């Protein structure tokens, strides 16, 4: 069997492959559709959480407004 970067296999005591590990950083495009199809993950878990995140510009504006409230006469 050819060795492919980002994919490792483990064999059982009989020498048969019992476990395969994929590095999603390298093989995301190929593996994610399979995981979604099998129901192992939801398609938009990451996207749901990402949408909840505050943008950098919003965070910066909030930070600026909070800093302006500080009492600088200490």
TASULGI-V238197 format. One record per pair of residues at least 24 apart in sequence whose ideal C-beta (glycine too) atoms are under 6 Angstrom apart, sorted by the first residue. I is the first residue (numbers start at 1). J is the second residue. If there is no record, write none. Layout:
i:j
I:J
I:J
//
This chain:
none
//
